[in-house]
Amino acid sequence: KTLPSGAFTSSSPIIRFFGATINGTASDTLAGIERVRLITSSTVLSSQPGGDISLNCNPTSLSCTWSADPNSLQRGGQTYTLEITDLAGNVFTTQSNITVI
């Protein structure tokens, strides 16, 4: 069992007026990435079709970048949990405190 990995690459505060958003990386060199989710106490954003997260993966390296739709972010300070699931069903999580203005 090999977990995927990932990280937040944006820094707080996120100023939506300027088009800034929460973004980061996701990778799994064995299975590839199935989905990325951002979870707060009141919302779940997902990279699934029709979701609020754009997921762009390199099919050769199986590494991805992701970014949340700025309009889907709630204003204020929150703890965001990044949840990355690979195609084998393994899940990686990490958290970051982010303020959206």
N, C-alpha and C positions, 0 to 999 in steps of 0.2 A: 504494500500500500504506500503510494507516494502522493503526498498532498500537493495541490497546486500552490502557487505563491503569488503574492501581489502586494501592492502598496498604494497609498495616497501620494500623489505628486503635487497637488495644489497646496497652497498655504493659506491659512486663515488670516484676515477675514476675506470672504468671497464677496465682491461687490457686483451684484447682478446688473446694476445700471450700466456698467462697462462691459457686459457680456461675459464676465468671468464665471467659472463654474467649478464644481468638484470633479477632479479627474485623477487617473492613476494608471497602474500597470497590472497585468495578470498574465501568468504563464504556467504551463505544465508541459514539459518536454516529452512526456511519455504518452499522455492521452489527448491533450488539447483541452481548451476551455469550452464548457457548455454555456455557462451564464455567469453574470456578475450582478449582484444586488447591493443596494445601499439601504440600510435599515435604520430608522430612528424609532423613538417611542410611539410615533403617530403615523409614519409613512413607510412604504416599501417601494423603492424604485428598482426596475429590473431591465436587463438587456434582452429579455424575451421579445419576440415580434410584437410590435405595437407599444413597447415599453419606453421608459424615459431615459435609458442609458444607451449611448452609442458604443458599440464594441467592434473594434477593428483588429483583426488577427492576421499575423503573417503565417501562411500555411507551411512554410519551410521550417521556421524556428519554433512555431507554436507559441509565440509570445504575442501579447495583445496590449493595446491601449484602450482605455475607456473614458468616457466623459458623460456627466449627467446633464440633462436639459436644464439650463439655468432657470427657466420658468417653472420647473417642478420643485425647486428648492424652497423650503419654508424659511422665512426670515427669523433671525435670532440665533442664539448659541445652542448647539445640540451636540450630542455624541452620535457620530455616524459609525455604524458597523459595516465594514466591507466584507461581503460574503462571496467567495469565488468557488464555483463548482466545476470540476473537470468532467470529461466525458465518461470516466469510470465511476462517477458518483462521489468522489472524495471532495471534502469541503474544507476550505481554509478561511479563517476569519481574523480580522484585525480591526482596531477602533482608532478613531481620531476625533478630538473635540474641534468643531469647526463653527465659526460664526458667519452667517450669511446676512449681508446688509442690502 
